[in-house]
């Protein structure tokens, strides 16, 4: 009876260690994917800021041209 209990304890500990290793590996994989996604997000935000700045510059240029045209008339 004691040996069966000992075997059960060993099996449970082995299964726990196996699950712990699987969870650990998945956590590392998830961290890597999250880091890559964050990089992509930051790059996308940078691109959006650049596009917004370019659009604002174009709008300012258009306003300046309109203002200069109205002054000429």
C-alpha positions in Angstrom: 0.0 0.0 0.0 2.8 2.4 0.8 4.6 1.7 -2.5 1.4 2.5 -4.4 1.1 5.8 -2.6 4.8 6.5 -3.3 4.2 5.7 -7.0 1.2 8.0 -7.0 3.2 10.8 -5.5 6.0 10.3 -8.0 3.5 10.3 -10.9 1.8 13.5 -9.7 5.1 15.3 -9.2 6.3 14.2 -12.6 3.1 15.5 -14.2 3.4 18.7 -12.3 6.9 19.2 -13.5 5.9 18.4 -17.1 3.1 21.0 -17.0 5.4 23.5 -15.4 7.9 23.1 -18.2 5.2 23.4 -20.9 3.8 26.6 -19.2 7.3 28.0 -18.9 8.1 27.4 -22.6 4.7 28.9 -23.7 5.4 32.0 -21.5 8.7 32.6 -23.2 7.1 32.2 -26.6 4.3 34.5 -25.7 6.8 37.1 -24.5 8.7 37.0 -27.8 5.5 37.4 -29.8 4.4 40.3 -27.6 7.7 42.1 -28.0 7.5 41.7 -31.8 3.9 43.0 -31.8 4.9 46.0 -29.7 7.7 46.8 -32.1 5.2 46.7 -35.0 2.8 48.9 -33.1 5.4 51.5 -32.3 6.5 51.5 -36.0 2.9 52.0 -37.1 2.5 54.9 -34.7 5.6 56.5 -36.0 4.4 56.2 -39.5 1.0 57.7 -38.6 2.7 60.6 -36.9 4.8 61.3 -40.0 1.8 61.1 -42.2 -0.1 63.5 -40.0 2.8 65.9 -40.0 3.1 65.8 -43.7 -0.7 66.4 -44.1 -0.5 69.4 -41.7 2.4 70.8 -43.7 0.4 70.4 -46.9 -2.6 72.1 -45.3 -0.4 75.0 -44.1 1.0 75.4 -47.6 -2.4 75.4 -49.1 -3.6 78.1 -46.6 -0.5 80.2 -47.3 -1.1 79.9 -51.0 -4.8 80.9 -50.6 -3.8 83.8 -48.4 -1.2 85.0 -50.9 -3.7 84.7 -53.7 -6.3 86.8 -51.8 -3.7 89.5 -51.1 -2.8 89.7 -54.8 -6.4 90.3 -55.8 
